[in-house]
Amino acid sequence: MPDRDSFHSVMRIGPVQTGIHRDRTGRTAHAAVCTADRCGWSADYSSRTAAQLAARTHRCTVR
């Protein structure tokens, strides 16, 4: 049974949270997730810098 998927090094940039987790293959992945209501945007990146850049440039289409 795989380990529980948990995030660490969580950081908030505006409405977007970034964090580090293990993907399905066990590799480290960096996620960026918008926490605004009805936005639903999220993405995985291979580096922390890419996730932070996506968080800084994300614009919610739902207001």
mmJSON file of the N, C-alpha and C atoms, coordinates in Angstrom:
{"data_MODEL":{"atom_site":{
"group_PDB":["ATOM","ATOM","ATOM","ATOM","ATOM","ATOM","ATOM","ATOM","ATOM","ATOM","ATOM","ATOM","ATOM","ATOM","ATOM","ATOM","ATOM","ATOM","ATOM","ATOM","ATOM","ATOM","ATOM","ATOM","ATOM","ATOM","ATOM","ATOM","ATOM","ATOM","ATOM","ATOM","ATOM","ATOM","ATOM","ATOM","ATOM","ATOM","ATOM","ATOM","ATOM","ATOM","ATOM","ATOM","ATOM","ATOM","ATOM","ATOM","ATOM","ATOM","ATOM","ATOM","ATOM","ATOM","ATOM","ATOM","ATOM","ATOM","ATOM","ATOM","ATOM","ATOM","ATOM","ATOM","ATOM","ATOM","ATOM","ATOM","ATOM","ATOM","ATOM","ATOM","ATOM","ATOM","ATOM","ATOM","ATOM","ATOM","ATOM","ATOM","ATOM","ATOM","ATOM","ATOM","ATOM","ATOM","ATOM","ATOM","ATOM","ATOM","ATOM","ATOM","ATOM","ATOM","ATOM","ATOM","ATOM","ATOM","ATOM","ATOM","ATOM","ATOM","ATOM","ATOM","ATOM","ATOM","ATOM","ATOM","ATOM","ATOM","ATOM","ATOM","ATOM","ATOM","ATOM","ATOM","ATOM","ATOM","ATOM","ATOM","ATOM","ATOM","ATOM","ATOM","ATOM","ATOM","ATOM","ATOM","ATOM","ATOM","ATOM","ATOM","ATOM","ATOM","ATOM","ATOM","ATOM","ATOM","ATOM","ATOM","ATOM","ATOM","ATOM","ATOM","ATOM","ATOM","ATOM","ATOM","ATOM","ATOM","ATOM","ATOM","ATOM","ATOM","ATOM","ATOM","ATOM","ATOM","ATOM","ATOM","ATOM","ATOM","ATOM","ATOM","ATOM","ATOM","ATOM","ATOM","ATOM","ATOM","ATOM","ATOM","ATOM","ATOM","ATOM","ATOM","ATOM","ATOM","ATOM","ATOM","ATOM","ATOM","ATOM","ATOM","ATOM","ATOM","ATOM","ATOM","ATOM"],
"id":[1,2,3,4,5,6,7,8,9,10,11,12,13,14,15,16,17,18,19,20,21,22,23,24,25,26,27,28,29,30,31,32,33,34,35,36,37,38,39,40,41,42,43,44,45,46,47,48,49,50,51,52,53,54,55,56,57,58,59,60,61,62,63,64,65,66,67,68,69,70,71,72,73,74,75,76,77,78,79,80,81,82,83,84,85,86,87,88,89,90,91,92,93,94,95,96,97,98,99,100,101,102,103,104,105,106,107,108,109,110,111,112,113,114,115,116,117,118,119,120,121,122,123,124,125,126,127,128,129,130,131,132,133,134,135,136,137,138,139,140,141,142,143,144,145,146,147,148,149,150,151,152,153,154,155,156,157,158,159,160,161,162,163,164,165,166,167,168,169,170,171,172,173,174,175,176,177,178,179,180,181,182,183,184,185,186,187,188,189],
"type_symbol":["N","C","C","N","C","C","N","C","C","N","C","C","N","C","C","N","C","C","N","C","C","N","C","C","N","C","C","N","C","C","N","C","C","N","C","C","N","C","C","N","C","C","N","C","C","N","C","C","N","C","C","N","C","C","N","C","C","N","C","C","N","C","C","N","C","C","N","C","C","N","C","C","N","C","C","N","C","C","N","C","C","N","C","C","N","C","C","N","C","C","N","C","C","N","C","C","N","C","C","N","C","C","N","C","C","N","C","C","N","C","C","N","C","C","N","C","C","N","C","C","N","C","C","N","C","C","N","C","C","N","C","C","N","C","C","N","C","C","N","C","C","N","C","C","N","C","C","N","C","C","N","C","C","N","C","C","N","C","C","N","C","C","N","C","C","N","C","C","N","C","C","N","C","C","N","C","C","N","C","C","N","C","C","N","C","C","N","C","C"],
"label_atom_id":["N","CA","C","N","CA","C","N","CA","C","N","CA","C","N","CA","C","N","CA","C","N","CA","C","N","CA","C","N","CA","C","N","CA","C","N","CA","C","N","CA","C","N","CA","C","N","CA","C","N","CA","C","N","CA","C","N","CA","C","N","CA","C","N","CA","C","N","CA","C","N","CA","C","N","CA","C","N","CA","C","N","CA","C","N","CA","C","N","CA","C","N","CA","C","N","CA","C","N","CA","C","N","CA","C","N","CA","C","N","CA","C","N","CA","C","N","CA","C","N","CA","C","N","CA","C","N","CA","C","N","CA","C","N","CA","C","N","CA","C","N","CA","C","N","CA","C","N","CA","C","N","CA","C","N","CA","C","N","CA","C","N","CA","C","N","CA","C","N","CA","C","N","CA","C","N","CA","C","N","CA","C","N","CA","C","N","CA","C","N","CA","C","N","CA","C","N","CA","C","N","CA","C","N","CA","C","N","CA","C","N","CA","C","N","CA","C","N","CA","C"],
"label_alt_id":[null,null,null,null,null,null,null,null,null,null,null,null,null,null,null,null,null,null,null,null,null,null,null,null,null,null,null,null,null,null,null,null,null,null,null,null,null,null,null,null,null,null,null,null,null,null,null,null,null,null,null,null,null,null,null,null,null,null,null,null,null,null,null,null,null,null,null,null,null,null,null,null,null,null,null,null,null,null,null,null,null,null,null,null,null,null,null,null,null,null,null,null,null,null,null,null,null,null,null,null,null,null,null,null,null,null,null,null,null,null,null,null,null,null,null,null,null,null,null,null,null,null,null,null,null,null,null,null,null,null,null,null,null,null,null,null,null,null,null,null,null,null,null,null,null,null,null,null,null,null,null,null,null,null,null,null,null,null,null,null,null,null,null,null,null,null,null,null,null,null,null,null,null,null,null,null,null,null,null,null,null,null,null,null,null,null,null,null,null],
"label_comp_id":["MET","MET","MET","PRO","PRO","PRO","ASP","ASP","ASP","ARG","ARG","ARG","ASP","ASP","ASP","SER","SER","SER","PHE","PHE","PHE","HIS","HIS","HIS","SER","SER","SER","VAL","VAL","VAL","MET","MET","MET","ARG","ARG","ARG","ILE","ILE","ILE","GLY","GLY","GLY","PRO","PRO","PRO","VAL","VAL","VAL","GLN","GLN","GLN","THR","THR","THR","GLY","GLY","GLY","ILE","ILE","ILE","HIS","HIS","HIS","ARG","ARG","ARG","ASP","ASP","ASP","ARG","ARG","ARG","THR","THR","THR","GLY","GLY","GLY","ARG","ARG","ARG","THR","THR","THR","ALA","ALA","ALA","HIS","HIS","HIS","ALA","ALA","ALA","ALA","ALA","ALA","VAL","VAL","VAL","CYS","CYS","CYS","THR","THR","THR","ALA","ALA","ALA","ASP","ASP","ASP","ARG","ARG","ARG","CYS","CYS","CYS","GLY","GLY","GLY","TRP","TRP","TRP","SER","SER","SER","ALA","ALA","ALA","ASP","ASP","ASP","TYR","TYR","TYR","SER","SER","SER","SER","SER","SER","ARG","ARG","ARG","THR","THR","THR","ALA","ALA","ALA","ALA","ALA","ALA","GLN","GLN","GLN","LEU","LEU","LEU","ALA","ALA","ALA","ALA","ALA","ALA","ARG","ARG","ARG","THR","THR","THR","HIS","HIS","HIS","ARG","ARG","ARG","CYS","CYS","CYS","THR","THR","THR","VAL","VAL","VAL","ARG","ARG","ARG"],
"label_asym_id":["A","A","A","A","A","A","A","A","A","A","A","A","A","A","A","A","A","A","A","A","A","A","A","A","A","A","A","A","A","A","A","A","A","A","A","A","A","A","A","A","A","A","A","A","A","A","A","A","A","A","A","A","A","A","A","A","A","A","A","A","A","A","A","A","A","A","A","A","A","A","A","A","A","A","A","A","A","A","A","A","A","A","A","A","A","A","A","A","A","A","A","A","A","A","A","A","A","A","A","A","A","A","A","A","A","A","A","A","A","A","A","A","A","A","A","A","A","A","A","A","A","A","A","A","A","A","A","A","A","A","A","A","A","A","A","A","A","A","A","A","A","A","A","A","A","A","A","A","A","A","A","A","A","A","A","A","A","A","A","A","A","A","A","A","A","A","A","A","A","A","A","A","A","A","A","A","A","A","A","A","A","A","A","A","A","A","A","A","A"],
"label_entity_id":["1","1","1","1","1","1","1","1","1","1","1","1","1","1","1","1","1","1","1","1","1","1","1","1","1","1","1","1","1","1","1","1","1","1","1","1","1","1","1","1","1","1","1","1","1","1","1","1","1","1","1","1","1","1","1","1","1","1","1","1","1","1","1","1","1","1","1","1","1","1","1","1","1","1","1","1","1","1","1","1","1","1","1","1","1","1","1","1","1","1","1","1","1","1","1","1","1","1","1","1","1","1","1","1","1","1","1","1","1","1","1","1","1","1","1","1","1","1","1","1","1","1","1","1","1","1","1","1","1","1","1","1","1","1","1","1","1","1","1","1","1","1","1","1","1","1","1","1","1","1","1","1","1","1","1","1","1","1","1","1","1","1","1","1","1","1","1","1","1","1","1","1","1","1","1","1","1","1","1","1","1","1","1","1","1","1","1","1","1"],
"label_seq_id":[1,1,1,2,2,2,3,3,3,4,4,4,5,5,5,6,6,6,7,7,7,8,8,8,9,9,9,10,10,10,11,11,11,12,12,12,13,13,13,14,14,14,15,15,15,16,16,16,17,17,17,18,18,18,19,19,19,20,20,20,21,21,21,22,22,22,23,23,23,24,24,24,25,25,25,26,26,26,27,27,27,28,28,28,29,29,29,30,30,30,31,31,31,32,32,32,33,33,33,34,34,34,35,35,35,36,36,36,37,37,37,38,38,38,39,39,39,40,40,40,41,41,41,42,42,42,43,43,43,44,44,44,45,45,45,46,46,46,47,47,47,48,48,48,49,49,49,50,50,50,51,51,51,52,52,52,53,53,53,54,54,54,55,55,55,56,56,56,57,57,57,58,58,58,59,59,59,60,60,60,61,61,61,62,62,62,63,63,63],
"pdbx_PDB_ins_code":[null,null,null,null,null,null,null,null,null,null,null,null,null,null,null,null,null,null,null,null,null,null,null,null,null,null,null,null,null,null,null,null,null,null,null,null,null,null,null,null,null,null,null,null,null,null,null,null,null,null,null,null,null,null,null,null,null,null,null,null,null,null,null,null,null,null,null,null,null,null,null,null,null,null,null,null,null,null,null,null,null,null,null,null,null,null,null,null,null,null,null,null,null,null,null,null,null,null,null,null,null,null,null,null,null,null,null,null,null,null,null,null,null,null,null,null,null,null,null,null,null,null,null,null,null,null,null,null,null,null,null,null,null,null,null,null,null,null,null,null,null,null,null,null,null,null,null,null,null,null,null,null,null,null,null,null,null,null,null,null,null,null,null,null,null,null,null,null,null,null,null,null,null,null,null,null,null,null,null,null,null,null,null,null,null,null,null,null,null],
"Cartn_x":[0.834,0.0,0.886,0.632,1.483,1.32,2.35,2.284,1.205,0.71,-0.313,0.27,-0.483,-0.028,-0.178,0.932,0.874,1.733,1.333,2.048,2.893,4.041,4.865,5.486,6.123,6.672,5.591,4.428,3.302,3.533,3.219,3.43,2.244,1.807,0.671,1.16,0.726,1.001,-0.35,-0.903,-2.255,-3.243,-4.15,-5.109,-4.549,-3.309,-2.714,-1.785,-1.911,-1.003,-0.094,1.18,2.121,2.65,3.01,3.53,4.227,4.957,5.715,5.029,4.942,4.346,5.001,4.692,5.173,4.095,4.472,3.48,3.279,2.499,2.165,3.378,4.424,5.614,6.636,6.322,7.22,8.205,8.121,9.011,8.453,9.336,8.926,8.3,7.132,6.435,6.031,5.935,5.563,4.199,3.244,1.878,1.548,0.738,0.172,-1.337,-2.078,-3.534,-4.182,-5.181,-5.924,-7.008,-7.095,-8.057,-9.306,-9.435,-10.617,-11.833,-13.001,-14.243,-14.499,-14.897,-15.279,-14.161,-12.922,-11.838,-11.43,-10.999,-10.671,-9.344,-8.483,-7.209,-6.164,-5.44,-4.304,-3.381,-2.105,-1.121,0.072,0.729,1.964,3.142,4.264,5.475,6.663,7.733,8.923,9.856,9.66,10.521,9.691,10.232,9.565,9.456,10.481,10.479,9.336,9.096,8.008,6.648,6.462,5.202,4.981,6.028,5.897,5.621,6.231,5.961,4.509,4.011,2.608,1.675,2.023,1.197,1.164,2.298,2.359,1.615,1.559,0.943,-0.484,-0.994,-2.359,-3.388,-4.369,-5.493,-6.779,-7.586,-8.85,-9.819,-10.492,-11.493,-12.832,-13.029,-14.276,-14.067,-14.913,-14.816,-16.09],
"Cartn_y":[-1.167,0.0,1.24,2.22,3.403,4.306,5.089,6.059,7.086,7.667,8.703,9.918,10.473,11.646,12.88,13.472,14.663,15.758,16.974,18.132,18.715,19.237,19.95,21.154,22.005,23.264,24.064,24.16,24.875,26.375,27.091,28.536,29.167,30.316,30.994,32.233,32.352,33.534,33.999,35.036,35.478,34.372,34.05,32.979,31.584,31.513,30.238,29.7,28.397,27.725,26.805,26.781,25.859,24.925,23.71,22.741,21.598,20.814,19.687,18.395,17.444,16.141,15.078,13.84,12.722,12.354,12.199,11.812,10.3,9.775,8.346,7.437,7.938,7.118,7.283,8.114,8.301,9.441,10.16,11.306,12.547,13.47,14.731,15.609,16.168,17.078,18.322,19.425,20.7,21.084,21.33,21.633,23.088,23.671,24.999,24.852,25.329,25.149,26.459,26.898,28.114,27.75,28.527,28.243,29.116,29.924,30.765,29.898,30.33,29.602,29.512,28.341,28.049,28.232,28.385,28.517,27.149,26.254,24.893,24.706,25.709,25.597,24.925,23.975,23.353,22.766,22.633,22.065,21.543,20.522,19.976,20.429,20.687,21.149,20.352,20.361,19.602,20.399,21.718,22.525,23.503,23.884,24.833,26.203,26.585,27.875,27.968,26.905,26.898,27.005,26.325,26.397,27.799,28.432,29.782,30.795,30.623,31.506,31.368,30.148,29.925,30.56,30.484,31.077,32.602,33.192,34.65,35.165,34.378,34.836,34.337,33.519,32.985,34.075,34.089,35.013,34.191,34.31,33.575,34.164,33.288,33.759,33.978,33.371,33.531,34.607,35.578,36.657,36.778],
"Cartn_z":[0.0,0.0,0.0,-0.895,-0.965,0.248,0.491,1.577,1.292,2.331,2.207,1.493,0.538,-0.2,0.677,1.06,1.895,1.287,1.509,1.01,2.119,1.739,2.7,2.01,2.744,2.24,1.519,2.152,1.553,1.686,0.599,0.544,-0.182,0.261,-0.361,-1.101,-2.37,-3.184,-3.716,-3.1,-3.458,-3.129,-4.069,-3.808,-4.099,-4.569,-4.987,-3.906,-3.625,-2.71,-3.515,-3.151,-3.767,-2.688,-3.09,-2.139,-2.854,-2.094,-2.627,-2.203,-3.122,-2.817,-3.694,-3.434,-4.25,-5.258,-6.533,-7.538,-7.52,-8.462,-8.479,-8.614,-9.264,-9.463,-8.349,-7.352,-6.223,-6.383,-7.49,-7.707,-7.033,-6.69,-6.09,-7.158,-6.841,-7.75,-6.977,-7.678,-7.085,-7.644,-6.774,-7.195,-6.912,-7.798,-7.605,-7.721,-6.719,-6.66,-6.256,-7.038,-6.7,-5.694,-4.618,-3.56,-3.663,-4.713,-4.884,-5.205,-4.729,-4.991,-6.49,-6.957,-8.335,-9.352,-8.961,-9.933,-10.459,-9.578,-9.97,-10.685,-10.741,-11.444,-10.558,-11.134,-10.45,-11.497,-11.132,-12.055,-11.271,-11.829,-11.265,-12.107,-11.448,-12.119,-11.605,-12.373,-11.986,-11.081,-10.992,-10.125,-9.301,-8.183,-7.296,-7.962,-8.708,-9.395,-10.393,-11.141,-12.119,-11.431,-10.322,-9.58,-9.021,-8.52,-7.991,-9.101,-10.253,-11.387,-11.835,-11.902,-12.266,-11.24,-9.975,-8.927,-9.051,-9.378,-9.501,-10.731,-11.787,-13.033,-13.217,-12.303,-12.431,-12.25,-13.141,-13.022,-13.067,-12.049,-11.995,-13.01,-13.744,-14.697,-14.011,-12.851,-12.095,-11.046,-11.029,-10.03,-9.271],
"occupancy":[1.0,1.0,1.0,1.0,1.0,1.0,1.0,1.0,1.0,1.0,1.0,1.0,1.0,1.0,1.0,1.0,1.0,1.0,1.0,1.0,1.0,1.0,1.0,1.0,1.0,1.0,1.0,1.0,1.0,1.0,1.0,1.0,1.0,1.0,1.0,1.0,1.0,1.0,1.0,1.0,1.0,1.0,1.0,1.0,1.0,1.0,1.0,1.0,1.0,1.0,1.0,1.0,1.0,1.0,1.0,1.0,1.0,1.0,1.0,1.0,1.0,1.0,1.0,1.0,1.0,1.0,1.0,1.0,1.0,1.0,1.0,1.0,1.0,1.0,1.0,1.0,1.0,1.0,1.0,1.0,1.0,1.0,1.0,1.0,1.0,1.0,1.0,1.0,1.0,1.0,1.0,1.0,1.0,1.0,1.0,1.0,1.0,1.0,1.0,1.0,1.0,1.0,1.0,1.0,1.0,1.0,1.0,1.0,1.0,1.0,1.0,1.0,1.0,1.0,1.0,1.0,1.0,1.0,1.0,1.0,1.0,1.0,1.0,1.0,1.0,1.0,1.0,1.0,1.0,1.0,1.0,1.0,1.0,1.0,1.0,1.0,1.0,1.0,1.0,1.0,1.0,1.0,1.0,1.0,1.0,1.0,1.0,1.0,1.0,1.0,1.0,1.0,1.0,1.0,1.0,1.0,1.0,1.0,1.0,1.0,1.0,1.0,1.0,1.0,1.0,1.0,1.0,1.0,1.0,1.0,1.0,1.0,1.0,1.0,1.0,1.0,1.0,1.0,1.0,1.0,1.0,1.0,1.0,1.0,1.0,1.0,1.0,1.0,1.0],
"B_iso_or_equiv":[0.0,0.0,0.0,0.0,0.0,0.0,0.0,0.0,0.0,0.0,0.0,0.0,0.0,0.0,0.0,0.0,0.0,0.0,0.0,0.0,0.0,0.0,0.0,0.0,0.0,0.0,0.0,0.0,0.0,0.0,0.0,0.0,0.0,0.0,0.0,0.0,0.0,0.0,0.0,0.0,0.0,0.0,0.0,0.0,0.0,0.0,0.0,0.0,0.0,0.0,0.0,0.0,0.0,0.0,0.0,0.0,0.0,0.0,0.0,0.0,0.0,0.0,0.0,0.0,0.0,0.0,0.0,0.0,0.0,0.0,0.0,0.0,0.0,0.0,0.0,0.0,0.0,0.0,0.0,0.0,0.0,0.0,0.0,0.0,0.0,0.0,0.0,0.0,0.0,0.0,0.0,0.0,0.0,0.0,0.0,0.0,0.0,0.0,0.0,0.0,0.0,0.0,0.0,0.0,0.0,0.0,0.0,0.0,0.0,0.0,0.0,0.0,0.0,0.0,0.0,0.0,0.0,0.0,0.0,0.0,0.0,0.0,0.0,0.0,0.0,0.0,0.0,0.0,0.0,0.0,0.0,0.0,0.0,0.0,0.0,0.0,0.0,0.0,0.0,0.0,0.0,0.0,0.0,0.0,0.0,0.0,0.0,0.0,0.0,0.0,0.0,0.0,0.0,0.0,0.0,0.0,0.0,0.0,0.0,0.0,0.0,0.0,0.0,0.0,0.0,0.0,0.0,0.0,0.0,0.0,0.0,0.0,0.0,0.0,0.0,0.0,0.0,0.0,0.0,0.0,0.0,0.0,0.0,0.0,0.0,0.0,0.0,0.0,0.0],
"pdbx_formal_charge":[null,null,null,null,null,null,null,null,null,null,null,null,null,null,null,null,null,null,null,null,null,null,null,null,null,null,null,null,null,null,null,null,null,null,null,null,null,null,null,null,null,null,null,null,null,null,null,null,null,null,null,null,null,null,null,null,null,null,null,null,null,null,null,null,null,null,null,null,null,null,null,null,null,null,null,null,null,null,null,null,null,null,null,null,null,null,null,null,null,null,null,null,null,null,null,null,null,null,null,null,null,null,null,null,null,null,null,null,null,null,null,null,null,null,null,null,null,null,null,null,null,null,null,null,null,null,null,null,null,null,null,null,null,null,null,null,null,null,null,null,null,null,null,null,null,null,null,null,null,null,null,null,null,null,null,null,null,null,null,null,null,null,null,null,null,null,null,null,null,null,null,null,null,null,null,null,null,null,null,null,null,null,null,null,null,null,null,null,null],
"auth_seq_id":[1,1,1,2,2,2,3,3,3,4,4,4,5,5,5,6,6,6,7,7,7,8,8,8,9,9,9,10,10,10,11,11,11,12,12,12,13,13,13,14,14,14,15,15,15,16,16,16,17,17,17,18,18,18,19,19,19,20,20,20,21,21,21,22,22,22,23,23,23,24,24,24,25,25,25,26,26,26,27,27,27,28,28,28,29,29,29,30,30,30,31,31,31,32,32,32,33,33,33,34,34,34,35,35,35,36,36,36,37,37,37,38,38,38,39,39,39,40,40,40,41,41,41,42,42,42,43,43,43,44,44,44,45,45,45,46,46,46,47,47,47,48,48,48,49,49,49,50,50,50,51,51,51,52,52,52,53,53,53,54,54,54,55,55,55,56,56,56,57,57,57,58,58,58,59,59,59,60,60,60,61,61,61,62,62,62,63,63,63],
"auth_comp_id":["MET","MET","MET","PRO","PRO","PRO","ASP","ASP","ASP","ARG","ARG","ARG","ASP","ASP","ASP","SER","SER","SER","PHE","PHE","PHE","HIS","HIS","HIS","SER","SER","SER","VAL","VAL","VAL","MET","MET","MET","ARG","ARG","ARG","ILE","ILE","ILE","GLY","GLY","GLY","PRO","PRO","PRO","VAL","VAL","VAL","GLN","GLN","GLN","THR","THR","THR","GLY","GLY","GLY","ILE","ILE","ILE","HIS","HIS","HIS","ARG","ARG","ARG","ASP","ASP","ASP","ARG","ARG","ARG","THR","THR","THR","GLY","GLY","GLY","ARG","ARG","ARG","THR","THR","THR","ALA","ALA","ALA","HIS","HIS","HIS","ALA","ALA","ALA","ALA","ALA","ALA","VAL","VAL","VAL","CYS","CYS","CYS","THR","THR","THR","ALA","ALA","ALA","ASP","ASP","ASP","ARG","ARG","ARG","CYS","CYS","CYS","GLY","GLY","GLY","TRP","TRP","TRP","SER","SER","SER","ALA","ALA","ALA","ASP","ASP","ASP","TYR","TYR","TYR","SER","SER","SER","SER","SER","SER","ARG","ARG","ARG","THR","THR","THR","ALA","ALA","ALA","ALA","ALA","ALA","GLN","GLN","GLN","LEU","LEU","LEU","ALA","ALA","ALA","ALA","ALA","ALA","ARG","ARG","ARG","THR","THR","THR","HIS","HIS","HIS","ARG","ARG","ARG","CYS","CYS","CYS","THR","THR","THR","VAL","VAL","VAL","ARG","ARG","ARG"],
"auth_asym_id":["A","A","A","A","A","A","A","A","A","A","A","A","A","A","A","A","A","A","A","A","A","A","A","A","A","A","A","A","A","A","A","A","A","A","A","A","A","A","A","A","A","A","A","A","A","A","A","A","A","A","A","A","A","A","A","A","A","A","A","A","A","A","A","A","A","A","A","A","A","A","A","A","A","A","A","A","A","A","A","A","A","A","A","A","A","A","A","A","A","A","A","A","A","A","A","A","A","A","A","A","A","A","A","A","A","A","A","A","A","A","A","A","A","A","A","A","A","A","A","A","A","A","A","A","A","A","A","A","A","A","A","A","A","A","A","A","A","A","A","A","A","A","A","A","A","A","A","A","A","A","A","A","A","A","A","A","A","A","A","A","A","A","A","A","A","A","A","A","A","A","A","A","A","A","A","A","A","A","A","A","A","A","A","A","A","A","A","A","A"],
"auth_atom_id":["N","CA","C","N","CA","C","N","CA","C","N","CA","C","N","CA","C","N","CA","C","N","CA","C","N","CA","C","N","CA","C","N","CA","C","N","CA","C","N","CA","C","N","CA","C","N","CA","C","N","CA","C","N","CA","C","N","CA","C","N","CA","C","N","CA","C","N","CA","C","N","CA","C","N","CA","C","N","CA","C","N","CA","C","N","CA","C","N","CA","C","N","CA","C","N","CA","C","N","CA","C","N","CA","C","N","CA","C","N","CA","C","N","CA","C","N","CA","C","N","CA","C","N","CA","C","N","CA","C","N","CA","C","N","CA","C","N","CA","C","N","CA","C","N","CA","C","N","CA","C","N","CA","C","N","CA","C","N","CA","C","N","CA","C","N","CA","C","N","CA","C","N","CA","C","N","CA","C","N","CA","C","N","CA","C","N","CA","C","N","CA","C","N","CA","C","N","CA","C","N","CA","C","N","CA","C","N","CA","C","N","CA","C","N","CA","C","N","CA","C"],
"pdbx_PDB_model_num":[1,1,1,1,1,1,1,1,1,1,1,1,1,1,1,1,1,1,1,1,1,1,1,1,1,1,1,1,1,1,1,1,1,1,1,1,1,1,1,1,1,1,1,1,1,1,1,1,1,1,1,1,1,1,1,1,1,1,1,1,1,1,1,1,1,1,1,1,1,1,1,1,1,1,1,1,1,1,1,1,1,1,1,1,1,1,1,1,1,1,1,1,1,1,1,1,1,1,1,1,1,1,1,1,1,1,1,1,1,1,1,1,1,1,1,1,1,1,1,1,1,1,1,1,1,1,1,1,1,1,1,1,1,1,1,1,1,1,1,1,1,1,1,1,1,1,1,1,1,1,1,1,1,1,1,1,1,1,1,1,1,1,1,1,1,1,1,1,1,1,1,1,1,1,1,1,1,1,1,1,1,1,1,1,1,1,1,1,1]
}}}
